[in-house]
Amino acid sequence: MIEKVTLFGSGNMAHWLVYALKNAGLKISQIYSRQLSHAEALAEKAGSIAIDNIKDLSSDSDLYLFSVKDDSYGTLLQQLPFRLPLAAHTAGSLSMRIFEPYADNYGILYPYQSVNKNMDFEDVVVPLCVEANNEIVGKELLALAKSLSSTAQLLDESQRLVLHRAAIFGCNFTNAMYAIAYDILREHDINWQMILPLLQNTMDKVKTMNPHDAQTGPAQRGDQNIIQFHLNALHDDQLKDIYRVMTDYIICHQK
């Protein structure tokens, strides 16, 4: 049973993990960060000890939970002063097998959400996806995940990578489109707030509809006159290319 956790990292997701772990009644023993001031700020919220030297790692935790940048693991894991009893990371695109040389048992606790440390976490739903190197660890990590989130399930590596890929399109690329819309409106002195009800309505629709069925606009209607009008109004070649690619995609995937 997991009761005591050591946390590696002090970024946005680490802040949510501290919130969730505390709410679930788990003890956070230590928080490690390369920047001690960051670890100290988070440790104060967690009621735990901040460290910036991996050699100060305590060996009495049930779980060593890593939420650091993907390119940090190679160096960080090599510095561990002892073999970990149970390790897990929160990355969407890294294999759990990175822990194999450094831990007896290991897995993944992947939060399928984008969070910011300044959010009110009470209003944020964070689905958790669990992988493990054996069935017993899987049950332990799934029980932990269910104590942290209302939505938790076991996945295999291929399913997690599919989820991560879908998030790139559905979240990261969508936000980039928001940024383009923001710049277009700002260029013409139109308040960004004007488009927010439209964006919210689109999100509300896809909660109950297939996104293909929710599609609207000139590409869905096949209105070539409006499409060409928009292209003529865009003076940035990169935006023209994006508009053409997205228009072609919508036309090709019409039902």
Secondary structure, 3 states (H helix, E strand, C coil): CCCEEEEECCCHHHHHHHHHHHHCCCEEEEEECCCHHHHHHHHHHHCCEEECCHHHCCCCCCEEEECCCHHHHHHHHHCCCCCEEEEEECCCCCCHHHHCCCEEEEEEEEECCCCCCCCCHHHCCCCEEEEECCHHHHHHHHHHHHHHCCCEEECCHHHHHHHHHHHHHHHHHHHHHHHHHHHHHHHCCCCHHHHHHHHHHHHHHCCCCCHHHHCCCHHHHCCHHHHHHHHHHCCCHHHHHHHHHHHHHHHHCCC
